[in-house]
Amino acid sequence: MLHSTRRVRGLSFVCARFLRQEEQRRVFLLFPCFFYSTCNIKFGIADPVAVRDFRGRFDGSLRLVWADNTGGTGAPSADDIITYITQGPNSKQLAGISKVETIDDIPDRCPQNFNSFSECFAGLSFEYLPSGPSDTRPINYTILGNGGFGYINVIRHTSDYELYVLPLQWAVDQVT
């Protein structure tokens, strides 16, 4: 098997080309979780619902790791945004929030297991924040979710992205 591994923003992508039948069996042994996982996915069209409140979803049991790549500029600043979206948390929630230097440090704080899940709620990196009302450039931030996110249930609104990514995105967008 020929393979190459590429690292993009802390996530590894493996590209493989099989040369012989027996090498396919080796890959099967390396990645059995993908073959044995049950597909509990419910696609379709459902009624719209409000995005869940981030403060209600984030309980501190999973970490929120964030980075400020703006150099501390912006109005509001990245620190102001994090303070606002986490205001009123209890001590367990506050203990679950940690700041790192750059976006490249987030995967080190949120290592993923064999099923591509980590012990993090999400990663958040601020790339650009407008300097004031006259700055019309849009806010630029990145939310990093677990690679194992894939559960979809549009009927019950319990999809991974509805529970983790959208509440965080909505909270950040409410500040800016």
C-alpha positions as a LaTeX table, in Angstrom:
\begin{tabular}{lrrr}
\hline
Residue & $x$ (\AA) & $y$ (\AA) & $z$ (\AA) \\
\hline
Met1 & 0.00 & 0.00 & 0.00 \\
Leu2 & 1.27 & 3.45 & $-0.84$ \\
His3 & 0.15 & 6.13 & 1.55 \\
Ser4 & 0.85 & 9.68 & 2.44 \\
Thr5 & $-0.13$ & 11.67 & 5.48 \\
Arg6 & $-0.88$ & 15.36 & 5.26 \\
Arg7 & $-1.33$ & 17.63 & 8.25 \\
Val8 & $-3.70$ & 20.56 & 7.78 \\
Arg9 & $-4.39$ & 22.75 & 10.82 \\
Gly10 & $-3.64$ & 19.88 & 13.15 \\
Leu11 & $-5.83$ & 17.30 & 11.43 \\
Ser12 & $-4.24$ & 14.36 & 9.66 \\
Phe13 & $-5.51$ & 13.13 & 6.33 \\
Val14 & $-4.28$ & 9.77 & 5.08 \\
Cys15 & $-4.44$ & 8.99 & 1.38 \\
Ala16 & $-4.00$ & 5.34 & 0.46 \\
Arg17 & $-3.78$ & 3.37 & $-2.77$ \\
Phe18 & $-4.03$ & $-0.41$ & $-2.50$ \\
Leu19 & $-1.56$ & $-2.50$ & $-4.45$ \\
Arg20 & $-2.56$ & $-6.03$ & $-3.41$ \\
Gln21 & $-5.61$ & $-7.75$ & $-1.92$ \\
Glu22 & $-3.78$ & $-8.73$ & 1.31 \\
Glu23 & $-2.94$ & $-5.10$ & 2.04 \\
Gln24 & $-6.64$ & $-4.27$ & 2.08 \\
Arg25 & $-7.04$ & $-6.70$ & 4.97 \\
Arg26 & $-4.37$ & $-4.82$ & 6.93 \\
Val27 & $-6.27$ & $-1.57$ & 6.57 \\
Phe28 & $-9.41$ & $-3.35$ & 7.72 \\
Leu29 & $-7.61$ & $-4.31$ & 10.92 \\
Leu30 & $-6.41$ & $-0.75$ & 11.43 \\
Phe31 & $-9.83$ & 0.86 & 11.06 \\
Pro32 & $-12.44$ & $-1.67$ & 12.26 \\
Cys33 & $-14.56$ & 0.98 & 14.04 \\
Phe34 & $-15.80$ & 2.32 & 10.72 \\
Phe35 & $-17.08$ & $-1.12$ & 9.72 \\
Tyr36 & $-18.71$ & $-1.99$ & 13.05 \\
Ser37 & $-20.29$ & 1.37 & 13.87 \\
Thr38 & $-24.03$ & 1.38 & 13.61 \\
Cys39 & $-25.52$ & 3.91 & 11.29 \\
Asn40 & $-28.06$ & 5.75 & 13.37 \\
Ile41 & $-28.71$ & 8.57 & 10.94 \\
Lys42 & $-32.10$ & 10.13 & 10.23 \\
Phe43 & $-32.03$ & 12.47 & 7.24 \\
Gly44 & $-35.07$ & 14.32 & 5.99 \\
Ile45 & $-37.00$ & 17.52 & 6.31 \\
Ala46 & $-38.16$ & 18.56 & 9.75 \\
Asp47 & $-39.66$ & 21.55 & 11.45 \\
Pro48 & $-37.31$ & 24.47 & 12.17 \\
Val49 & $-36.25$ & 24.99 & 15.77 \\
Ala50 & $-34.27$ & 27.64 & 17.57 \\
Val51 & $-30.54$ & 27.11 & 17.96 \\
Arg52 & $-29.74$ & 25.85 & 21.45 \\
Asp53 & $-28.23$ & 28.27 & 23.95 \\
Phe54 & $-24.48$ & 27.80 & 24.28 \\
Arg55 & $-24.48$ & 28.43 & 28.02 \\
Gly56 & $-27.06$ & 25.68 & 28.43 \\
Arg57 & $-25.07$ & 23.24 & 26.27 \\
Phe58 & $-21.59$ & 23.91 & 27.65 \\
Asp59 & $-21.35$ & 22.37 & 31.12 \\
Gly60 & $-17.56$ & 22.22 & 31.45 \\
Ser61 & $-17.33$ & 18.42 & 31.26 \\
Leu62 & $-15.79$ & 18.88 & 27.79 \\
Arg63 & $-13.20$ & 21.62 & 27.25 \\
Leu64 & $-13.64$ & 24.71 & 25.12 \\
Val65 & $-10.18$ & 25.56 & 23.79 \\
Trp66 & $-9.69$ & 28.88 & 22.02 \\
Ala67 & $-6.97$ & 30.95 & 20.42 \\
Asp68 & $-6.65$ & 34.63 & 19.57 \\
Asn69 & $-4.74$ & 35.02 & 16.29 \\
Thr70 & $-5.73$ & 38.68 & 15.97 \\
Gly71 & $-2.89$ & 40.02 & 18.07 \\
Gly72 & $-5.37$ & 41.31 & 20.65 \\
Thr73 & $-6.97$ & 43.73 & 18.21 \\
Gly74 & $-10.64$ & 44.10 & 17.52 \\
Ala75 & $-13.61$ & 45.73 & 19.09 \\
Pro76 & $-14.84$ & 43.64 & 20.76 \\
Ser77 & $-11.63$ & 41.69 & 21.35 \\
Ala78 & $-11.47$ & 37.90 & 21.40 \\
Asp79 & $-11.18$ & 38.04 & 25.20 \\
Asp80 & $-14.35$ & 40.16 & 25.33 \\
Ile81 & $-16.23$ & 37.67 & 23.14 \\
Ile82 & $-15.21$ & 34.68 & 25.28 \\
Thr83 & $-16.11$ & 36.59 & 28.45 \\
Tyr84 & $-19.53$ & 37.45 & 27.04 \\
Ile85 & $-20.47$ & 33.98 & 25.75 \\
Thr86 & $-19.39$ & 32.39 & 29.04 \\
Gln87 & $-20.80$ & 34.98 & 31.46 \\
Gly88 & $-22.58$ & 33.55 & 34.43 \\
Pro89 & $-20.95$ & 30.12 & 34.32 \\
Asn90 & $-20.25$ & 28.08 & 37.40 \\
Ser91 & $-16.74$ & 27.09 & 38.46 \\
Lys92 & $-16.89$ & 23.79 & 36.53 \\
Gln93 & $-17.71$ & 25.65 & 33.31 \\
Leu94 & $-14.90$ & 28.16 & 33.88 \\
Ala95 & $-12.45$ & 25.31 & 34.50 \\
Gly96 & $-13.43$ & 23.86 & 31.11 \\
Ile97 & $-12.30$ & 26.94 & 29.18 \\
Ser98 & $-8.68$ & 27.26 & 28.16 \\
Lys99 & $-6.78$ & 29.65 & 25.93 \\
Val100 & $-3.86$ & 28.58 & 23.72 \\
Glu101 & $-1.41$ & 30.65 & 21.68 \\
Thr102 & $-2.42$ & 29.66 & 18.12 \\
Ile103 & $-4.90$ & 27.52 & 16.24 \\
Asp104 & $-2.14$ & 24.95 & 15.77 \\
Asp105 & $-2.12$ & 24.36 & 19.54 \\
Ile106 & $-5.81$ & 23.39 & 19.69 \\
Pro107 & $-5.40$ & 19.80 & 18.39 \\
Asp108 & $-2.67$ & 19.21 & 20.99 \\
Arg109 & $-5.14$ & 20.18 & 23.75 \\
Cys110 & $-7.91$ & 18.13 & 22.13 \\
Pro111 & $-6.30$ & 14.89 & 20.93 \\
Gln112 & $-8.74$ & 12.61 & 19.15 \\
Asn113 & $-9.14$ & 8.92 & 19.91 \\
Phe114 & $-9.57$ & 6.01 & 17.49 \\
Asn115 & $-13.16$ & 7.10 & 16.71 \\
Ser116 & $-12.06$ & 10.72 & 16.06 \\
Phe117 & $-13.59$ & 12.06 & 19.27 \\
Ser118 & $-11.80$ & 14.19 & 21.84 \\
Glu119 & $-12.52$ & 15.46 & 25.32 \\
Cys120 & $-13.27$ & 18.91 & 23.92 \\
Phe121 & $-16.60$ & 20.60 & 23.31 \\
Ala122 & $-14.97$ & 22.50 & 20.43 \\
Gly123 & $-12.01$ & 24.59 & 19.42 \\
Leu124 & $-12.42$ & 28.24 & 18.49 \\
Ser125 & $-9.84$ & 30.42 & 16.78 \\
Phe126 & $-10.29$ & 34.11 & 16.07 \\
Glu127 & $-8.46$ & 35.15 & 12.89 \\
Tyr128 & $-9.76$ & 38.69 & 12.36 \\
Leu129 & $-12.02$ & 40.99 & 14.36 \\
Pro130 & $-13.17$ & 44.38 & 13.06 \\
Ser131 & $-11.46$ & 47.32 & 14.76 \\
Gly132 & $-14.67$ & 49.32 & 15.18 \\
Pro133 & $-17.98$ & 50.35 & 13.60 \\
Ser134 & $-16.29$ & 51.90 & 10.56 \\
Asp135 & $-14.39$ & 48.66 & 9.80 \\
Thr136 & $-16.74$ & 46.81 & 7.44 \\
Arg137 & $-14.62$ & 43.70 & 6.97 \\
Pro138 & $-16.39$ & 40.65 & 8.39 \\
Ile139 & $-15.31$ & 38.80 & 11.49 \\
Asn140 & $-13.21$ & 35.75 & 10.66 \\
Tyr141 & $-13.13$ & 32.84 & 13.09 \\
Thr142 & $-12.84$ & 29.07 & 12.85 \\
Ile143 & $-14.70$ & 26.47 & 14.89 \\
Leu144 & $-12.99$ & 23.10 & 15.14 \\
Gly145 & $-15.27$ & 20.17 & 15.96 \\
Asn146 & $-14.52$ & 16.53 & 16.56 \\
Gly147 & $-13.71$ & 14.51 & 13.46 \\
Gly148 & $-16.15$ & 11.90 & 14.69 \\
Phe149 & $-19.14$ & 14.21 & 14.38 \\
Gly150 & $-21.49$ & 12.50 & 12.01 \\
Tyr151 & $-24.64$ & 11.63 & 13.91 \\
Ile152 & $-27.64$ & 13.20 & 12.20 \\
Asn153 & $-31.22$ & 13.22 & 13.41 \\
Val154 & $-33.26$ & 16.02 & 11.86 \\
Ile155 & $-36.50$ & 14.79 & 13.42 \\
Arg156 & $-35.40$ & 15.00 & 17.07 \\
His157 & $-32.84$ & 17.80 & 16.44 \\
Thr158 & $-30.09$ & 15.90 & 18.25 \\
Ser159 & $-27.45$ & 15.99 & 15.50 \\
Asp160 & $-23.85$ & 16.49 & 16.62 \\
Tyr161 & $-23.61$ & 19.86 & 14.90 \\
Glu162 & $-26.89$ & 21.03 & 16.45 \\
Leu163 & $-25.60$ & 20.15 & 19.92 \\
Tyr164 & $-22.02$ & 21.47 & 19.70 \\
Val165 & $-21.08$ & 23.63 & 16.73 \\
Leu166 & $-24.23$ & 25.67 & 16.08 \\
Pro167 & $-24.72$ & 26.84 & 19.70 \\
Leu168 & $-21.11$ & 28.07 & 19.78 \\
Gln169 & $-21.41$ & 29.76 & 16.39 \\
Trp170 & $-24.68$ & 31.41 & 17.38 \\
Ala171 & $-23.18$ & 32.68 & 20.65 \\
Val172 & $-20.16$ & 34.22 & 18.89 \\
Asp173 & $-22.36$ & 35.76 & 16.19 \\
Gln174 & $-24.62$ & 37.32 & 18.83 \\
Val175 & $-21.66$ & 39.25 & 20.26 \\
Thr176 & $-20.36$ & 40.49 & 16.93 \\
\hline
\end{tabular}
